[in-house]
Amino acid sequence: MENHQALDMAQTYSETISSTMGAFASIINNNVNFIMKLFTCFAAIMAIPMVVAGFFGMNVPVPMTAYPLAFVLIVCASLGLSGLLIFVMFKKRIL
């Protein structure tokens, strides 16, 4: 009788521990998903200035080379596009 009761208690505790482990795994999975989404957003935001810098860094004739403030204008435009992307991400509740 006592062995049967001990077996039932062990099974109950085993189920409780299994449920607790599943809950912790779910929480950890949600945290990983949030961090991956954040890193993806950061990469998308940083991609715009990198593409613009790569395009204007090539050794070929590019537009606006005759203007003295072309560099400042291009940097401001790429940062503005990144800012617009951040605004859209906040508006759609992605960030």
N, CA, C and O atoms as CSV, one atom per row, in Angstrom:
chain,resi,resn,atom,element,x,y,z
A,1,MET,N,N,0.825,-1.197,0.000
A,1,MET,CA,C,0.000,0.000,0.000
A,1,MET,C,C,0.871,1.265,0.000
A,1,MET,O,O,0.612,2.207,-0.749
A,2,GLU,N,N,1.893,1.271,0.838
A,2,GLU,CA,C,2.758,2.442,0.913
A,2,GLU,C,C,3.554,2.626,-0.376
A,2,GLU,O,O,3.786,3.755,-0.807
A,3,ASN,N,N,3.968,1.535,-0.982
A,3,ASN,CA,C,4.698,1.633,-2.245
A,3,ASN,C,C,3.802,2.204,-3.350
A,3,ASN,O,O,4.252,3.010,-4.164
A,4,HIS,N,N,2.552,1.789,-3.374
A,4,HIS,CA,C,1.607,2.303,-4.377
A,4,HIS,C,C,1.380,3.803,-4.173
A,4,HIS,O,O,1.314,4.566,-5.136
A,5,GLN,N,N,1.264,4.213,-2.910
A,5,GLN,CA,C,1.073,5.629,-2.594
A,5,GLN,C,C,2.322,6.429,-2.968
A,5,GLN,O,O,2.198,7.536,-3.492
A,6,ALA,N,N,3.502,5.908,-2.717
A,6,ALA,CA,C,4.750,6.588,-3.086
A,6,ALA,C,C,4.873,6.704,-4.602
A,6,ALA,O,O,5.348,7.719,-5.111
A,7,LEU,N,N,4.446,5.666,-5.328
A,7,LEU,CA,C,4.485,5.706,-6.791
A,7,LEU,C,C,3.550,6.779,-7.335
A,7,LEU,O,O,3.903,7.499,-8.268
A,8,ASP,N,N,2.362,6.885,-6.754
A,8,ASP,CA,C,1.419,7.931,-7.170
A,8,ASP,C,C,1.979,9.321,-6.901
A,8,ASP,O,O,1.850,10.209,-7.745
A,9,MET,N,N,2.591,9.523,-5.757
A,9,MET,CA,C,3.186,10.825,-5.418
A,9,MET,C,C,4.335,11.152,-6.386
A,9,MET,O,O,4.478,12.293,-6.825
A,10,ALA,N,N,5.142,10.146,-6.708
A,10,ALA,CA,C,6.252,10.371,-7.639
A,10,ALA,C,C,5.733,10.749,-9.021
A,10,ALA,O,O,6.304,11.621,-9.675
A,11,GLN,N,N,4.673,10.113,-9.467
A,11,GLN,CA,C,4.088,10.453,-10.764
A,11,GLN,C,C,3.503,11.863,-10.748
A,11,GLN,O,O,3.648,12.606,-11.719
A,12,THR,N,N,2.844,12.234,-9.653
A,12,THR,CA,C,2.282,13.582,-9.524
A,12,THR,C,C,3.390,14.630,-9.573
A,12,THR,O,O,3.278,15.631,-10.281
A,13,TYR,N,N,4.457,14.396,-8.819
A,13,TYR,CA,C,5.582,15.335,-8.829
A,13,TYR,C,C,6.254,15.385,-10.197
A,13,TYR,O,O,6.696,16.446,-10.638
A,14,SER,N,N,6.330,14.261,-10.854
A,14,SER,CA,C,6.925,14.215,-12.185
A,14,SER,C,C,6.107,15.042,-13.174
A,14,SER,O,O,6.670,15.773,-13.988
A,15,GLU,N,N,4.793,14.929,-13.104
A,15,GLU,CA,C,3.933,15.739,-13.974
A,15,GLU,C,C,4.060,17.228,-13.667
A,15,GLU,O,O,4.073,18.059,-14.575
A,16,THR,N,N,4.154,17.559,-12.374
A,16,THR,CA,C,4.311,18.964,-11.983
A,16,THR,C,C,5.627,19.525,-12.508
A,16,THR,O,O,5.660,20.633,-13.043
A,17,ILE,N,N,6.693,18.779,-12.362
A,17,ILE,CA,C,8.000,19.227,-12.849
A,17,ILE,C,C,7.982,19.344,-14.372
A,17,ILE,O,O,8.557,20.281,-14.926
A,18,SER,N,N,7.342,18.421,-15.038
A,18,SER,CA,C,7.248,18.469,-16.495
A,18,SER,C,C,6.478,19.711,-16.957
A,18,SER,O,O,6.866,20.367,-17.924
A,19,SER,N,N,5.393,20.025,-16.262
A,19,SER,CA,C,4.615,21.215,-16.603
A,19,SER,C,C,5.418,22.488,-16.353
A,19,SER,O,O,5.368,23.425,-17.149
A,20,THR,N,N,6.156,22.518,-15.246
A,20,THR,CA,C,6.990,23.677,-14.927
A,20,THR,C,C,8.087,23.853,-15.962
A,20,THR,O,O,8.372,24.976,-16.379
A,21,MET,N,N,8.708,22.755,-16.380
A,21,MET,CA,C,9.754,22.833,-17.410
A,21,MET,C,C,9.163,23.337,-18.726
A,21,MET,O,O,9.804,24.117,-19.430
A,22,GLY,N,N,7.959,22.903,-19.062
A,22,GLY,CA,C,7.303,23.382,-20.280
A,22,GLY,C,C,7.006,24.863,-20.215
A,22,GLY,O,O,7.155,25.566,-21.214
A,23,ALA,N,N,6.588,25.353,-19.053
A,23,ALA,CA,C,6.313,26.781,-18.892
A,23,ALA,C,C,7.599,27.594,-19.036
A,23,ALA,O,O,7.617,28.626,-19.706
A,24,PHE,N,N,8.676,27.118,-18.399
A,24,PHE,CA,C,9.956,27.829,-18.528
A,24,PHE,C,C,10.451,27.805,-19.967
A,24,PHE,O,O,10.994,28.802,-20.444
A,25,ALA,N,N,10.277,26.701,-20.659
A,25,ALA,CA,C,10.702,26.621,-22.057
A,25,ALA,C,C,9.905,27.592,-22.915
A,25,ALA,O,O,10.456,28.206,-23.828
A,26,SER,N,N,8.630,27.735,-22.634
A,26,SER,CA,C,7.791,28.678,-23.380
A,26,SER,C,C,8.237,30.121,-23.134
A,26,SER,O,O,8.295,30.918,-24.070
A,27,ILE,N,N,8.550,30.457,-21.892
A,27,ILE,CA,C,9.016,31.812,-21.567
A,27,ILE,C,C,10.347,32.095,-22.254
A,27,ILE,O,O,10.534,33.167,-22.829
A,28,ILE,N,N,11.258,31.152,-22.198
A,28,ILE,CA,C,12.560,31.333,-22.853
A,28,ILE,C,C,12.389,31.480,-24.359
A,28,ILE,O,O,13.067,32.298,-24.980
A,29,ASN,N,N,11.496,30.702,-24.952
A,29,ASN,CA,C,11.232,30.790,-26.387
A,29,ASN,C,C,10.679,32.161,-26.756
A,29,ASN,O,O,11.066,32.731,-27.776
A,30,ASN,N,N,9.778,32.693,-25.935
A,30,ASN,CA,C,9.237,34.028,-26.198
A,30,ASN,C,C,10.324,35.096,-26.105
A,30,ASN,O,O,10.349,36.025,-26.913
A,31,ASN,N,N,11.219,34.971,-25.130
A,31,ASN,CA,C,12.315,35.937,-25.008
A,31,ASN,C,C,13.242,35.873,-26.214
A,31,ASN,O,O,13.675,36.908,-26.719
A,32,VAL,N,N,13.547,34.679,-26.673
A,32,VAL,CA,C,14.411,34.522,-27.849
A,32,VAL,C,C,13.732,35.115,-29.080
A,32,VAL,O,O,14.387,35.773,-29.889
A,33,ASN,N,N,12.441,34.894,-29.230
A,33,ASN,CA,C,11.719,35.459,-30.372
A,33,ASN,C,C,11.755,36.980,-30.348
A,33,ASN,O,O,11.931,37.608,-31.392
A,34,PHE,N,N,11.591,37.584,-29.173
A,34,PHE,CA,C,11.637,39.037,-29.071
A,34,PHE,C,C,13.017,39.569,-29.428
A,34,PHE,O,O,13.133,40.563,-30.145
A,35,ILE,N,N,14.058,38.919,-28.937
A,35,ILE,CA,C,15.426,39.376,-29.225
A,35,ILE,C,C,15.738,39.226,-30.715
A,35,ILE,O,O,16.359,40.107,-31.309
A,36,MET,N,N,15.317,38.127,-31.315
A,36,MET,CA,C,15.561,37.939,-32.750
A,36,MET,C,C,14.816,38.988,-33.576
A,36,MET,O,O,15.343,39.476,-34.576
A,37,LYS,N,N,13.609,39.334,-33.169
A,37,LYS,CA,C,12.853,40.370,-33.872
A,37,LYS,C,C,13.547,41.722,-33.739
A,37,LYS,O,O,13.605,42.496,-34.695
A,38,LEU,N,N,14.072,41.999,-32.546
A,38,LEU,CA,C,14.787,43.249,-32.322
A,38,LEU,C,C,16.050,43.330,-33.172
A,38,LEU,O,O,16.333,44.371,-33.764
A,39,PHE,N,N,16.817,42.230,-33.237
A,39,PHE,CA,C,18.027,42.208,-34.059
A,39,PHE,C,C,17.697,42.343,-35.542
A,39,PHE,O,O,18.435,42.995,-36.281
A,40,THR,N,N,16.610,41.743,-35.980
A,40,THR,CA,C,16.200,41.857,-37.374
A,40,THR,C,C,15.825,43.294,-37.711
A,40,THR,O,O,16.192,43.799,-38.772
A,41,CYS,N,N,15.103,43.947,-36.822
A,41,CYS,CA,C,14.745,45.353,-37.039
A,41,CYS,C,C,15.994,46.229,-37.082
A,41,CYS,O,O,16.104,47.125,-37.919
A,42,PHE,N,N,16.929,45.966,-36.177
A,42,PHE,CA,C,18.169,46.736,-36.155
A,42,PHE,C,C,18.947,46.546,-37.453
A,42,PHE,O,O,19.501,47.506,-37.989
A,43,ALA,N,N,18.993,45.324,-37.958
A,43,ALA,CA,C,19.705,45.054,-39.214
A,43,ALA,C,C,19.020,45.750,-40.383
A,43,ALA,O,O,19.697,46.269,-41.271
A,44,ALA,N,N,17.694,45.771,-40.399
A,44,ALA,CA,C,16.971,46.446,-41.482
A,44,ALA,C,C,17.207,47.951,-41.434
A,44,ALA,O,O,17.353,48.592,-42.474
A,45,ILE,N,N,17.244,48.511,-40.237
A,45,ILE,CA,C,17.482,49.955,-40.091
A,45,ILE,C,C,18.894,50.317,-40.528
A,45,ILE,O,O,19.102,51.335,-41.187
A,46,MET,N,N,19.863,49.488,-40.164
A,46,MET,CA,C,21.251,49.773,-40.523
A,46,MET,C,C,21.554,49.469,-41.988
A,46,MET,O,O,22.562,49.943,-42.511
A,47,ALA,N,N,20.722,48.706,-42.649
A,47,ALA,CA,C,20.984,48.339,-44.043
A,47,ALA,C,C,20.859,49.535,-44.979
A,47,ALA,O,O,21.583,49.620,-45.972
A,48,ILE,N,N,19.954,50.456,-44.677
A,48,ILE,CA,C,19.740,51.597,-45.578
A,48,ILE,C,C,21.002,52.455,-45.703
A,48,ILE,O,O,21.447,52.688,-46.827
A,49,PRO,N,N,21.604,52.939,-44.605
A,49,PRO,CA,C,22.839,53.721,-44.769
A,49,PRO,C,C,23.984,52.917,-45.383
A,49,PRO,O,O,24.809,53.472,-46.109
A,50,MET,N,N,24.039,51.627,-45.100
A,50,MET,CA,C,25.115,50.809,-45.664
A,50,MET,C,C,24.981,50.660,-47.177
A,50,MET,O,O,25.982,50.693,-47.893
A,51,VAL,N,N,23.774,50.499,-47.661
A,51,VAL,CA,C,23.556,50.396,-49.112
A,51,VAL,C,C,23.895,51.717,-49.789
A,51,VAL,O,O,24.529,51.730,-50.844
A,52,VAL,N,N,23.481,52.818,-49.194
A,52,VAL,CA,C,23.781,54.142,-49.770
A,52,VAL,C,C,25.283,54.383,-49.759
A,52,VAL,O,O,25.835,54.854,-50.753
A,53,ALA,N,N,25.955,54.069,-48.657
A,53,ALA,CA,C,27.405,54.250,-48.591
A,53,ALA,C,C,28.114,53.342,-49.591
A,53,ALA,O,O,29.104,53.751,-50.197
A,54,GLY,N,N,27.628,52.130,-49.769
A,54,GLY,CA,C,28.223,51.225,-50.749
A,54,GLY,C,C,28.040,51.719,-52.170
A,54,GLY,O,O,28.943,51.596,-52.997
A,55,PHE,N,N,26.872,52.279,-52.455
A,55,PHE,CA,C,26.612,52.799,-53.798
A,55,PHE,C,C,27.491,54.000,-54.104
A,55,PHE,O,O,28.091,54.074,-55.176
A,56,PHE,N,N,27.571,54.938,-53.173
A,56,PHE,CA,C,28.368,56.136,-53.415
A,56,PHE,C,C,29.853,55.915,-53.163
A,56,PHE,O,O,30.654,56.806,-53.446
A,57,GLY,N,N,30.241,54.772,-52.647
A,57,GLY,CA,C,31.652,54.483,-52.424
A,57,GLY,C,C,32.315,53.767,-53.580
A,57,GLY,O,O,33.505,53.457,-53.514
A,58,MET,N,N,31.564,53.496,-54.645
A,58,MET,CA,C,32.137,52.801,-55.796
A,58,MET,C,C,33.002,53.751,-56.624
A,58,MET,O,O,32.816,54.967,-56.583
A,59,ASN,N,N,33.935,53.193,-57.365
A,59,ASN,CA,C,34.830,54.001,-58.194
A,59,ASN,C,C,34.253,54.207,-59.590
A,59,ASN,O,O,34.919,53.951,-60.594
A,60,VAL,N,N,33.038,54.660,-59.638
A,60,VAL,CA,C,32.369,54.976,-60.896
A,60,VAL,C,C,31.734,56.350,-60.743
A,60,VAL,O,O,31.496,56.802,-59.623
A,61,PRO,N,N,31.464,57.009,-61.844
A,61,PRO,CA,C,30.805,58.313,-61.722
A,61,PRO,C,C,29.396,58.167,-61.124
A,61,PRO,O,O,28.589,57.357,-61.581
A,62,VAL,N,N,29.136,58.957,-60.115
A,62,VAL,CA,C,27.830,58.938,-59.460
A,62,VAL,C,C,27.236,60.335,-59.501
A,62,VAL,O,O,27.962,61.316,-59.663
A,63,PRO,N,N,25.930,60.430,-59.358
A,63,PRO,CA,C,25.318,61.755,-59.386
A,63,PRO,C,C,25.738,62.607,-58.187
A,63,PRO,O,O,26.139,62.079,-57.149
A,64,MET,N,N,25.644,63.889,-58.337
A,64,MET,CA,C,25.878,64.902,-57.300
A,64,MET,C,C,27.338,65.063,-56.912
A,64,MET,O,O,27.616,65.566,-55.823
A,65,THR,N,N,28.285,64.659,-57.754
A,65,THR,CA,C,29.695,64.822,-57.387
A,65,THR,C,C,30.160,66.264,-57.528
A,65,THR,O,O,31.185,66.634,-56.954
A,66,ALA,N,N,29.438,67.079,-58.271
A,66,ALA,CA,C,29.850,68.467,-58.487
A,66,ALA,C,C,29.386,69.395,-57.360
A,66,ALA,O,O,29.871,70.522,-57.254
A,67,TYR,N,N,28.477,68.946,-56.541
A,67,TYR,CA,C,27.940,69.795,-55.472
A,67,TYR,C,C,28.805,69.703,-54.222
A,67,TYR,O,O,29.181,68.602,-53.819
A,68,PRO,N,N,29.131,70.844,-53.592
A,68,PRO,CA,C,30.002,70.796,-52.406
A,68,PRO,C,C,29.330,70.176,-51.174
A,68,PRO,O,O,30.014,69.603,-50.327
A,69,LEU,N,N,28.020,70.283,-51.067
A,69,LEU,CA,C,27.317,69.747,-49.898
A,69,LEU,C,C,26.649,68.398,-50.189
A,69,LEU,O,O,25.722,67.991,-49.489
A,70,ALA,N,N,27.128,67.718,-51.222
A,70,ALA,CA,C,26.511,66.449,-51.613
A,70,ALA,C,C,26.654,65.400,-50.514
A,70,ALA,O,O,25.716,64.649,-50.246
A,71,PHE,N,N,27.818,65.347,-49.879
A,71,PHE,CA,C,28.038,64.348,-48.829
A,71,PHE,C,C,27.054,64.529,-47.677
A,71,PHE,O,O,26.441,63.572,-47.204
A,72,VAL,N,N,26.918,65.766,-47.241
A,72,VAL,CA,C,26.002,66.048,-46.131
A,72,VAL,C,C,24.574,65.715,-46.524
A,72,VAL,O,O,23.827,65.152,-45.725
A,73,LEU,N,N,24.189,66.053,-47.738
A,73,LEU,CA,C,22.828,65.773,-48.213
A,73,LEU,C,C,22.568,64.268,-48.292
A,73,LEU,O,O,21.498,63.801,-47.904
A,74,ILE,N,N,23.528,63.524,-48.785
A,74,ILE,CA,C,23.360,62.066,-48.908
A,74,ILE,C,C,23.288,61.414,-47.529
A,74,ILE,O,O,22.455,60.535,-47.306
A,75,VAL,N,N,24.145,61.832,-46.610
A,75,VAL,CA,C,24.120,61.276,-45.252
A,75,VAL,C,C,22.792,61.597,-44.571
A,75,VAL,O,O,22.196,60.737,-43.924
A,76,CYS,N,N,22.334,62.839,-44.721
A,76,CYS,CA,C,21.053,63.221,-44.114
A,76,CYS,C,C,19.889,62.454,-44.740
A,76,CYS,O,O,18.957,62.068,-44.035
A,77,ALA,N,N,19.932,62.231,-46.038
A,77,ALA,CA,C,18.858,61.489,-46.699
A,77,ALA,C,C,18.824,60.030,-46.237
A,77,ALA,O,O,17.750,59.484,-45.985
A,78,SER,N,N,19.986,59.403,-46.127
A,78,SER,CA,C,19.994,57.997,-45.691
A,78,SER,C,C,19.582,57.874,-44.230
A,78,SER,O,O,18.873,56.936,-43.867
A,79,LEU,N,N,20.016,58.808,-43.386
A,79,LEU,CA,C,19.589,58.775,-41.988
A,79,LEU,C,C,18.098,59.096,-41.865
A,79,LEU,O,O,17.413,58.566,-40.989
A,80,GLY,N,N,17.597,59.972,-42.752
A,80,GLY,CA,C,16.164,60.267,-42.767
A,80,GLY,C,C,15.345,59.051,-43.151
A,80,GLY,O,O,14.287,58.803,-42.573
A,81,LEU,N,N,15.831,58.285,-44.133
A,81,LEU,CA,C,15.132,57.054,-44.504
A,81,LEU,C,C,15.151,56.038,-43.368
A,81,LEU,O,O,14.165,55.340,-43.132
A,82,SER,N,N,16.273,55.959,-42.671
A,82,SER,CA,C,16.341,55.063,-41.510
A,82,SER,C,C,15.384,55.533,-40.417
A,82,SER,O,O,14.713,54.720,-39.782
A,83,GLY,N,N,15.325,56.834,-40.201
A,83,GLY,CA,C,14.387,57.389,-39.227
A,83,GLY,C,C,12.944,57.114,-39.612
A,83,GLY,O,O,12.111,56.814,-38.757
A,84,LEU,N,N,12.651,57.217,-40.909
A,84,LEU,CA,C,11.304,56.901,-41.389
A,84,LEU,C,C,10.969,55.437,-41.146
A,84,LEU,O,O,9.848,55.108,-40.758
A,85,LEU,N,N,11.936,54.561,-41.372
A,85,LEU,CA,C,11.723,53.137,-41.110
A,85,LEU,C,C,11.480,52.877,-39.619
A,85,LEU,O,O,10.626,52.066,-39.260
A,86,ILE,N,N,12.222,53.556,-38.764
A,86,ILE,CA,C,12.006,53.418,-37.320
A,86,ILE,C,C,10.608,53.897,-36.957
A,86,ILE,O,O,9.916,53.254,-36.168
A,87,PHE,N,N,10.184,55.030,-37.532
A,87,PHE,CA,C,8.842,55.563,-37.272
A,87,PHE,C,C,7.765,54.564,-37.699
A,87,PHE,O,O,6.801,54.331,-36.970
A,88,VAL,N,N,7.938,53.979,-38.883
A,88,VAL,CA,C,6.955,53.001,-39.372
A,88,VAL,C,C,6.929,51.771,-38.472
A,88,VAL,O,O,5.862,51.223,-38.197
A,89,MET,N,N,8.099,51.337,-38.014
A,89,MET,CA,C,8.143,50.169,-37.129
A,89,MET,C,C,7.462,50.454,-35.788
A,89,MET,O,O,6.783,49.586,-35.239
A,90,PHE,N,N,7.642,51.661,-35.266
A,90,PHE,CA,C,6.951,52.011,-34.027
A,90,PHE,C,C,5.452,52.151,-34.264
A,90,PHE,O,O,4.647,51.758,-33.419
A,91,LYS,N,N,5.076,52.712,-35.416
A,91,LYS,CA,C,3.660,52.912,-35.732
A,91,LYS,C,C,2.936,51.576,-35.869
A,91,LYS,O,O,1.793,51.444,-35.429
A,92,LYS,N,N,3.592,50.581,-36.477
A,92,LYS,CA,C,2.989,49.262,-36.644
A,92,LYS,C,C,3.254,48.350,-35.450
A,92,LYS,O,O,2.913,47.168,-35.481
A,93,ARG,N,N,3.861,48.898,-34.398
A,93,ARG,CA,C,4.161,48.175,-33.159
A,93,ARG,C,C,5.079,46.969,-33.387
A,93,ARG,O,O,4.935,45.930,-32.743
A,94,ILE,N,N,6.011,47.128,-34.304
A,94,ILE,CA,C,7.019,46.093,-34.512
A,94,ILE,C,C,8.135,46.263,-33.481
A,94,ILE,O,O,8.666,45.282,-32.961
A,95,LEU,N,N,8.478,47.502,-33.196
A,95,LEU,CA,C,9.485,47.788,-32.155
A,95,LEU,C,C,8.792,48.143,-30.865
A,95,LEU,O,O,9.453,48.418,-29.864
